[in-house]
């Protein structure tokens, strides 16, 4: 999985206890993407085939961050498929 700056780990969706975090998605068409805007209870659409899927993995931070620190937010116009 792609690295995320900071102390933490990727966990399967079923083990994620938060609401929002980085998420890693894998589509049945073969595309994968990671986004800083993944929600446990919401699907995202693949930019290749438009099929929607839940994240496979979610990022759990080991340390609490100041919510005013927004350095981890990705450009919302950036493409997320690889």
URRA-V683268 format. One record per residue. N is the residue number from 0. RES is the residue in three letters. SS is DSSP state (~ for helix, > for strand, _ for the rest). NEAR is the number of other ideal C-beta (glycine too) atoms within 10 Angstrom. Layout:
N/RES/SS/NEAR + N/RES/SS/NEAR
This chain:
0/UNK/_/12 + 1/UNK/_/12 + 2/UNK/_/9 + 3/UNK/_/18 + 4/UNK/_/7 + 5/UNK/_/13 + 6/UNK/_/9 + 7/UNK/>/15 + 8/UNK/>/12 + 9/UNK/>/21 + 10/UNK/>/15 + 11/UNK/>/10 + 12/UNK/~/15 + 13/UNK/~/7 + 14/UNK/~/10 + 15/UNK/_/19 + 16/UNK/_/8 + 17/UNK/_/12 + 18/UNK/_/10 + 19/UNK/>/14 + 20/UNK/>/23 + 21/UNK/>/23 + 22/UNK/>/24 + 23/UNK/>/19 + 24/UNK/>/22 + 25/UNK/>/14 + 26/UNK/_/20 + 27/UNK/_/9 + 28/UNK/_/11 + 29/UNK/_/10 + 30/UNK/_/17 + 31/UNK/>/15 + 32/UNK/>/20 + 33/UNK/>/20 + 34/UNK/>/17 + 35/UNK/>/17 + 36/UNK/>/14 + 37/UNK/>/23 + 38/UNK/>/16 + 39/UNK/_/16 + 40/UNK/_/8 + 41/UNK/_/13 + 42/UNK/_/13 + 43/UNK/>/18 + 44/UNK/>/12 + 45/UNK/_/21 + 46/UNK/_/12 + 47/UNK/_/12 + 48/UNK/_/12 + 49/UNK/_/9 + 50/UNK/_/12 + 51/UNK/>/12 + 52/UNK/>/14 + 53/UNK/_/15 + 54/UNK/_/25 + 55/UNK/_/15 + 56/UNK/>/22 + 57/UNK/>/25 + 58/UNK/>/24 + 59/UNK/>/17 + 60/UNK/>/15 + 61/UNK/_/8 + 62/UNK/_/7 + 63/UNK/_/6 + 64/UNK/_/11 + 65/UNK/_/6 + 66/UNK/_/6 + 67/UNK/_/5 + 68/UNK/_/8 + 69/UNK/_/9 + 70/UNK/_/7 + 71/UNK/_/14 + 72/UNK/_/9 + 73/UNK/_/12 + 74/UNK/_/7 + 75/UNK/_/9 + 76/UNK/_/5 + 77/UNK/_/7 + 78/UNK/_/8 + 79/UNK/_/17 + 80/UNK/_/12 + 81/UNK/_/9
